[in-house]
C-alpha cells in the first residue's frame, strides 16, 4: 500500500486497522523479503 | 536502540514518516553503529539512483492490477480516496506505483548495471535492435544458411566486410543477415539460431580489438556478450541462456 498506492503510514494503519509501528515493521519485513527473493533469482540467473 | 529496531526505523526515516523523537534516536544509533549506517547509506543511494531517468521504468499495468487485487479493499486508492487523503492525490499514487515497484526490482539489479557508461548505451541499442528484428518480421534482408551467400550480400552496403561464419556444426546455424544501425553507424547484423532462440550478432570495425569475451549485463531479460572478431567490434544478443551464449561468443572470437 505504501509502495504501490503511495499511502502514508497513517493511512495504511487506518485502512488495515493496525498500529503505525506494526505498519512500519511489516513494510521493512516485506521489502527485506523482496530483496532476498531478487537476490536468489539473480544468483540463479548468473 | 538495537540494530533490529534500527533496521525497521530506517524505512520510516527514508519514507519521511518518522516522528522527531524516534528520528533522533535513530540518528544516534547510526552514529555509533557502522553496520546500520552502511545499510542506511546503501538504501539511500538506491533510492536516489532510482530517481534517475536512466533506471526508471514503469511497471506493466497487469502487475499493478495483481498487486491491487491482493490488497485489502480498504487499502486500494479508490476506496481510500473516499476516506481521507489529505496529502496524496490519486495522481501522486499512480506516479508512485511504478517508481516504487521499480525501486524494489532494481534494488539488486542495479549495482550490476551501473558501470561501463558507453558500453551501456551500446548494449541498450543492440538489445533494442534485437527486439525490433524479432517483432517486425524483418529478421533478415538476406536469408541464407550459406556464409558465401551472406557475406557477399553486404558488399557495397557497408564500408567494411564483416566476418561471416556458419556454426551449424557447433549447433548454431547461420540463418541470414541484414543491415542495421547501431552507435550512429551502419552495421551488419548476422542472425544465428540455437533451437528456437534467435541470436543477433552486430559487427563493426573496432578501434580496440583486445577484448576477449565480456559479458555485458543482461537488459530486459536478454543476454548480451561483447567480443572482437577479426578486428571487428562484435556484440551478441539473444534470449538464449548466458552459458550457451557465452559459448557461442567464444566460438566467434576464436574462429573469427
Boltz contact constraints between the chains, C-beta under 6 A:
constraints:
  - contact:
      token1: [A, 1]
      token2: [B, 75]
      max_distance: 6.0
  - contact:
      token1: [A, 3]
      token2: [B, 100]
      max_distance: 6.0
  - contact:
      token1: [A, 4]
      token2: [B, 67]
      max_distance: 6.0
  - contact:
      token1: [A, 4]
      token2: [B, 97]
      max_distance: 6.0
  - contact:
      token1: [A, 5]
      token2: [B, 77]
      max_distance: 6.0
  - contact:
      token1: [A, 5]
      token2: [B, 93]
      max_distance: 6.0
  - contact:
      token1: [A, 6]
      token2: [B, 88]
      max_distance: 6.0
  - contact:
      token1: [A, 6]
      token2: [B, 92]
      max_distance: 6.0
  - contact:
      token1: [A, 6]
      token2: [B, 93]
      max_distance: 6.0
  - contact:
      token1: [A, 6]
      token2: [B, 96]
      max_distance: 6.0
  - contact:
      token1: [A, 9]
      token2: [B, 17]
      max_distance: 6.0
  - contact:
      token1: [A, 15]
      token2: [B, 74]
      max_distance: 6.0
  - contact:
      token1: [A, 15]
      token2: [B, 75]
      max_distance: 6.0
  - contact:
      token1: [A, 24]
      token2: [B, 8]
      max_distance: 6.0
  - contact:
      token1: [A, 24]
      token2: [B, 12]
      max_distance: 6.0
  - contact:
      token1: [A, 25]
      token2: [B, 8]
      max_distance: 6.0
  - contact:
      token1: [A, 27]
      token2: [B, 11]
      max_distance: 6.0
  - contact:
      token1: [A, 28]
      token2: [B, 8]
      max_distance: 6.0
  - contact:
      token1: [A, 28]
      token2: [B, 11]
      max_distance: 6.0
  - contact:
      token1: [A, 34]
      token2: [B, 104]
      max_distance: 6.0
  - contact:
      token1: [A, 35]
      token2: [B, 107]
      max_distance: 6.0
  - contact:
      token1: [A, 38]
      token2: [B, 108]
      max_distance: 6.0
  - contact:
      token1: [A, 39]
      token2: [B, 108]
      max_distance: 6.0
  - contact:
      token1: [A, 42]
      token2: [B, 108]
      max_distance: 6.0
